[in-house]
Amino acid sequence: MGLAFSVTDKEHYRQQLAQLAGIDLDPRGRGDAALIVVFSIIYGFGLLAVLFMLWNRNYPPLKSKNPAIMTLVMVCAWIWFGSELGANGHVPLAGTVMTNCKAFGVWLRILLGVCSVSCLIALRTYGLYRVFHLNMPYQGVGFYLPFLCYFLCIIIYGIVSQLIDASHTITYVAVADICQYHAGFKASVFALLWVTWVLVAVLSWKIRRIKSSFNETREITLACLLVFTVLAFTTVMHYTHPRFPLDIRLRVATTALDHIAVNVLWWLIMGKPLWMCAVRRDEYLRQWMRKLRGDGLQRAYDVETANATDRRGMAELGSYGHATILQDDEEARHVGFFYTLDGAEHEETKASKASFAAVPESPVVARTVRAAHYSHSDVVLTIDESAAPRGNSNGHANGSGSELSAAGRPESPQLVPQTHQSYRPIIFPDQAHMAPLRLTDTHGHALAPLDSDERKLI
């Protein structure tokens, strides 16, 4: 196996042997070599992108794209490309391990390449469907089980293909130095691929109306259009020109379209967050968080976990950290990244605009302190001692406790507002938390005979 930008003597000899057998073929040459070089460079950039993505995998905009799945997509695309060079006749096979057409043409190209890329994209789409349509987590047995079943099916498919005679699946044609697929076997492969991508399209349709901050529906829609176009072209090519690997123009066009599609699909999903992470890391993270809160998708994207683990980003975020209190009327229902105020609390605390930077370590305490902080306005009412009624030495006025007003009711101390009085929230351990006590009228009547000291004891 070699790479040459000109037709070698071996290729001329191969062409002559094929003509004697009644087969017309174009020798491997400049077009095949150019395709290998171009896509090797493209996949080289893909390798650098994957390494950069994994290094910054805790950066929230990247983490929301599921780096593990996208890494596997790129790895499967590399396997697909390497095995397709032999299956489509771009490199010499004679005298190499690539004459084992079942290993390279079925296991590597079809199962670990095409089917695995399709399955991983379907898995990512199904995850979005679970989160936005079913309100279920992006993890767990229910998330992975359908695709474990899919992988089990393609493994069984590969084992059956291995056991069936090569004349019914894929064979090595020595005179032409190519691997040739049987028509029935190709039909089963294309049926599997079409079913997979129809499933992706159906899931994409079901999540078409989600309010997404990061263009998932647009990405999946464009991916489906691109893949269906290429899949239709490849299907037609295999059935109208079953010996297309012998024609240099057709084999280069087919391979190029396949790998343009898979690379466009990958960069369509990962391109923007990767670029922004490299050139505008902190600015884009602030913009990303703001848009996320505006769309109310903190829970769906597990932002608090992602943000807490990205220490580089947190160092520069300042007020965009965990304890940020949103100040806009429309956004004021969201406190921090997870806790959401209900309507009553929102109306009572609409005027509050404050934030504090300290975040308790316990997530339960964090939510409690945020809620308590946000439920108090900046205006703190204190007692004006000069205007308060004076009583006897034990702190009570008028014998039983206070002076009487003209209406015969105890006169309350005058409350004077003091704005922006600083205070430090008190943090209790998790086990000390209890539900707030809400007294009803019945409780009030029962406690009426008791004085204030006895009530405190209760």
Backbone hydrogen bonds, N-H to C=O, Kabsch-Sander energy under -0.5 kcal/mol:
donor,donor_aa,acceptor,acceptor_aa,energy
12,H,8,T,-1.8
13,Y,9,D,-2.4
14,R,10,K,-2.5
15,Q,11,E,-2.4
16,Q,12,H,-2.1
17,L,13,Y,-2.2
18,A,14,R,-2.2
19,Q,15,Q,-1.9
20,L,16,Q,-1.8
21,A,17,L,-1.2
22,G,19,Q,-1.4
23,I,18,A,-3.3
26,D,246,L,-3.1
33,A,29,G,-2.2
34,A,30,R,-2.8
35,L,31,G,-2.1
36,I,32,D,-2.2
37,V,33,A,-2.4
38,V,34,A,-2.8
39,F,35,L,-2.3
40,S,36,I,-1.7
41,I,37,V,-2.0
42,I,38,V,-2.2
43,Y,39,F,-2.6
44,G,40,S,-1.6
45,F,41,I,-2.2
46,G,42,I,-1.9
47,L,43,Y,-2.1
48,L,44,G,-2.0
49,A,45,F,-2.5
50,V,46,G,-2.4
51,L,47,L,-2.4
52,F,48,L,-2.5
53,M,49,A,-2.6
54,L,50,V,-2.6
55,W,51,L,-2.1
56,N,52,F,-1.8
57,R,54,L,-1.2
59,Y,56,N,-2.0
62,L,59,Y,-1.3
63,K,59,Y,-2.7
64,S,60,P,-2.1
65,K,62,L,-1.4
66,N,63,K,-1.6
70,M,66,N,-2.0
71,T,67,P,-2.3
72,L,68,A,-2.0
73,V,69,I,-2.1
74,M,70,M,-1.8
75,V,71,T,-2.3
76,C,72,L,-2.7
77,A,73,V,-1.9
78,W,74,M,-2.0
79,I,75,V,-2.0
80,W,76,C,-2.5
81,F,77,A,-2.6
82,G,78,W,-2.5
83,S,79,I,-2.2
84,E,80,W,-2.1
85,L,81,F,-1.4
86,G,82,G,-0.6
87,A,83,S,-2.0
88,N,84,E,-2.6
89,G,86,G,-1.0
90,H,85,L,-2.5
91,V,85,L,-1.1
96,T,93,L,-1.9
99,T,96,T,-1.3
100,N,97,V,-1.9
101,C,99,T,-1.8
104,F,100,N,-1.9
105,G,101,C,-2.8
106,V,101,C,-0.6
106,V,102,K,-1.3
107,W,102,K,-2.1
108,L,103,A,-2.0
109,R,104,F,-1.8
111,L,106,V,-2.6
112,L,107,W,-2.8
114,V,109,R,-2.6
115,C,110,I,-3.3
116,S,111,L,-0.8
117,V,113,G,-2.3
118,S,114,V,-2.2
119,C,115,C,-2.5
120,L,116,S,-2.4
121,I,117,V,-2.0
122,A,118,S,-2.2
123,L,119,C,-2.4
124,R,120,L,-2.1
125,T,121,I,-2.2
126,Y,122,A,-2.6
127,G,123,L,-2.0
128,L,124,R,-1.8
129,Y,125,T,-2.2
130,R,126,Y,-2.5
131,V,127,G,-2.3
132,F,128,L,-2.8
133,H,129,Y,-1.9
134,L,129,Y,-1.6
136,M,130,R,-3.0
139,Q,137,P,-0.8
143,F,140,G,-0.6
144,Y,140,G,-1.7
145,L,141,V,-2.8
147,F,144,Y,-0.5
148,L,144,Y,-2.1
149,C,145,L,-2.2
150,Y,146,P,-1.5
151,F,147,F,-2.4
152,L,148,L,-2.2
153,C,149,C,-2.1
154,I,150,Y,-2.2
155,I,151,F,-2.1
156,I,152,L,-2.3
157,Y,153,C,-2.5
158,G,154,I,-2.2
159,I,155,I,-2.5
160,V,156,I,-2.7
161,S,157,Y,-2.3
162,Q,158,G,-2.1
163,L,159,I,-1.8
164,I,160,V,-1.9
168,H,165,D,-2.2
169,T,166,A,-1.2
171,T,180,Q,-2.4
173,V,171,T,-0.6
173,V,178,I,-3.0
174,A,172,Y,-0.8
177,D,173,V,-1.4
178,I,173,V,-1.4
180,Q,171,T,-3.0
182,H,169,T,-3.1
186,K,182,H,-2.4
187,A,183,A,-1.9
188,S,184,G,-1.7
189,V,185,F,-2.0
190,F,186,K,-2.7
191,A,187,A,-2.1
192,L,188,S,-2.0
193,L,189,V,-2.1
194,W,190,F,-2.8
195,V,191,A,-2.3
196,T,192,L,-2.0
197,W,193,L,-2.3
198,V,194,W,-2.2
199,L,195,V,-2.0
200,V,196,T,-1.8
201,A,197,W,-2.2
202,V,198,V,-2.4
203,L,199,L,-2.3
204,S,200,V,-2.3
205,W,201,A,-2.1
206,K,202,V,-1.8
207,I,203,L,-1.2
208,R,205,W,-1.2
210,I,207,I,-1.4
212,S,210,I,-1.4
219,E,215,N,-2.7
220,I,216,E,-2.8
221,T,217,T,-2.3
222,L,218,R,-2.5
223,A,219,E,-2.4
224,C,220,I,-2.5
225,L,221,T,-2.3
226,L,222,L,-2.5
227,V,223,A,-2.8
228,F,224,C,-2.8
229,T,225,L,-1.8
230,V,226,L,-2.3
231,L,227,V,-3.2
232,A,228,F,-2.2
233,F,229,T,-2.1
234,T,230,V,-2.7
235,T,231,L,-2.4
236,V,232,A,-2.4
237,M,233,F,-2.5
238,H,234,T,-2.4
239,Y,235,T,-1.3
240,T,236,V,-2.7
241,H,237,M,-2.2
244,F,241,H,-1.8
246,L,243,R,-2.1
247,D,244,F,-1.8
248,I,246,L,-0.6
251,R,244,F,-0.6
251,R,247,D,-2.6
252,V,248,I,-2.0
253,A,249,R,-2.2
254,T,250,L,-2.5
255,T,251,R,-2.2
256,A,252,V,-2.5
257,L,253,A,-2.4
258,D,254,T,-2.0
259,H,255,T,-2.0
260,I,256,A,-2.3
261,A,257,L,-2.3
262,V,258,D,-1.8
263,N,259,H,-1.6
264,V,260,I,-2.7
265,L,261,A,-2.5
266,W,262,V,-1.9
267,W,263,N,-2.7
268,L,264,V,-2.3
269,I,265,L,-1.2
270,M,266,W,-2.5
271,G,267,W,-2.4
274,L,270,M,-2.0
275,W,271,G,-2.4
276,M,272,K,-2.8
277,C,273,P,-2.1
278,A,274,L,-1.5
279,V,275,W,-2.2
280,R,276,M,-2.1
284,Y,280,R,-2.7
285,L,281,R,-1.8
286,R,282,D,-2.2
287,Q,283,E,-2.2
288,W,284,Y,-2.9
289,M,285,L,-2.5
290,R,286,R,-2.5
291,K,287,Q,-2.4
292,L,288,W,-2.2
293,R,289,M,-2.6
294,G,290,R,-2.3
295,D,291,K,-1.9
296,G,292,L,-0.7
296,G,293,R,-0.7
297,L,292,L,-2.0
301,Y,297,L,-1.7
302,D,298,Q,-0.6
302,D,299,R,-0.9
303,V,298,Q,-1.6
306,A,302,D,-1.9
307,N,303,V,-3.6
308,A,304,E,-2.3
309,T,305,T,-1.4
310,D,306,A,-0.7
310,D,307,N,-0.7
311,R,309,T,-1.2
314,M,310,D,-2.1
315,A,311,R,-1.7
316,E,312,R,-0.7
316,E,313,G,-0.7
317,L,313,G,-0.8
318,G,314,M,-0.8
320,Y,317,L,-1.4
321,G,318,G,-1.5
324,T,321,G,-1.2
326,L,324,T,-0.6
326,L,334,H,-0.9
332,A,328,D,-1.4
334,H,331,E,-2.0
335,V,333,R,-0.6
335,V,339,Y,-2.7
336,G,324,T,-2.2
338,F,335,V,-0.5
339,Y,335,V,-0.5
341,L,333,R,-3.0
346,H,342,D,-2.2
347,E,343,G,-2.2
348,E,344,A,-2.1
349,T,345,E,-1.8
350,K,347,E,-0.7
352,S,349,T,-1.6
356,F,323,A,-0.9
366,A,362,S,-2.6
367,R,363,P,-2.1
368,T,364,V,-2.0
369,V,365,V,-3.0
370,R,366,A,-2.3
371,A,367,R,-2.4
372,A,368,T,-2.6
373,H,369,V,-2.9
374,Y,370,R,-2.6
375,S,371,A,-1.8
376,H,373,H,-1.0
380,V,378,D,-0.7
380,V,418,Q,-2.1
381,L,379,V,-0.5
382,T,416,V,-1.9
384,D,414,Q,-2.2
385,E,383,I,-0.9
387,A,384,D,-0.7
388,A,384,D,-1.1
392,N,396,H,-3.7
395,G,392,N,-1.7
397,A,401,G,-4.0
400,S,398,N,-2.5
401,G,397,A,-1.8
405,S,409,R,-3.0
408,G,405,S,-1.8
411,E,403,E,-2.1
412,S,410,P,-0.5
416,V,382,T,-2.8
418,Q,380,V,-2.3
420,H,378,D,-0.9
421,Q,378,D,-0.7
421,Q,418,Q,-0.5
422,S,420,H,-0.7
428,F,426,I,-0.6
432,A,429,P,-1.7
433,H,430,D,-1.4
439,L,437,L,-0.6
444,G,440,T,-1.8
445,H,441,D,-2.3
446,A,442,T,-1.9
447,L,443,H,-1.9
448,A,444,G,-0.8
448,A,445,H,-0.5
450,L,447,L,-1.3
455,R,451,D,-2.0
456,K,452,S,-2.0
457,L,453,D,-1.7
458,I,454,E,-1.9
